[in-house]
Amino acid sequence: MKFNLVILTGLLLSAFFFISSCSSADLIINAEETNGEDCSVNDLDDLENTISNLDQEQSTEHERLDENEMTFRVVIYAGAGSWDENVITLQYFFEEYGYSWSIIDENASPVENFNEEFELIWFPGGFASEYRYDSLDHELIRNFVKNGGVFVGSCAGAYYASERLLWLYTDDGEPVEIEYPLKLFEGVAVGPLVGFINWGDKASVYLVEDHPANLNFNSAIEIYYMDGPYFEPDREDAVEILARYTANNKPAVIAGRYGDGKYLLLGPHPEFGDYYHDYLYLDKNNTGTVQWLWLQSVLQWLIDW
């Protein structure tokens, strides 16, 4: 009888550890190429369930956070123009590093004082044109940064934060320059880098070696690229250049100040794990070209800057 009890206990423990090893971090999501201003995908039937599950997991994780861990309050814009997969990868990243995050969209209820609710807003990849017309109130975001908030824009979010967008890839082959409303970055966001880097390729970038955010990293790294910009500031001394594309030596990642706040603009996507063919691998334990350690170093520097 005692022998049978030992076997039964062993089987139950094995089953428990097997179940515990399975995680939604093993999610694989299909994506499609885009012909627009930035990356875009088809709506996924189970996307709402996925995000709901992630929210539940994050809520449980927050209960386990040590009081000394970072709880910097982040809000991710996930409304009109945003790329669903990019929102999910950001949730994984923030979960990994203990940030407190929320989701808002263009229908978010007005906040009396946005700066009291959040410290950083992140606009992910998606469609910059929809950010221009259909996202949150531009004045709300601009005042948030002006009053001490932090803005991070990756890919479409970086185009959106720029004073002007120069889109190189048009049907008639003529570049189009468009004025954008947010104007945190005084300069031009130029893209895509057709002829240098294609959508979904790995972009080689070299890090500015003497920059504090880059001190513990190799001088060159690879980051996935989804038609994001490079940057041409009106005054180069008004921005911090953290990385340049190896292909054309143009700034790929920049930071700057606006009022009492600051911004970080990312042309490529360091938050993504391996991408190839039609799949985005969002596993936070990915050992490919995901650049979370470097991205976390950049954010730590930005917050303290």
Number of C-alpha atoms within 10 A of each C-alpha: 5 7 7 9 10 10 10 12 10 12 11 11 11 12 10 11 10 10 10 9 7 9 10 14 15 13 13 13 13 14 19 14 15 15 13 16 24 26 26 22 15 11 13 14 8 9 14 12 11 15 15 12 13 18 16 11 14 20 14 11 13 15 8 9 13 10 7 6 10 12 16 15 15 20 20 21 23 23 22 19 27 27 23 22 24 23 22 20 21 18 22 19 21 19 19 14 14 17 18 18 22 15 16 14 17 15 11 11 8 10 10 8 11 16 18 11 12 18 19 23 24 23 29 28 33 31 23 28 19 16 26 19 14 16 20 19 14 17 11 15 20 20 18 24 25 18 16 17 24 25 29 21 21 27 30 32 28 32 37 29 33 24 20 22 23 19 21 17 18 12 8 6 8 10 14 12 14 13 14 20 17 20 18 25 29 20 18 25 30 24 22 25 21 11 7 11 19 15 19 21 16 20 22 18 24 21 24 18 16 10 14 13 20 20 14 11 13 11 14 16 19 20 25 26 25 29 29 28 30 29 29 17 18 13 9 12 9 13 17 16 21 24 24 22 25 18 14 13 12 17 25 26 23 21 19 19 20 20 14 13 21 23 25 27 31 27 33 28 24 21 24 27 23 18 19 12 11 12 14 21 21 26 20 20 11 16 10 13 17 24 19 19 14 19 17 17 16 18 14 12 14 17 15 6 9
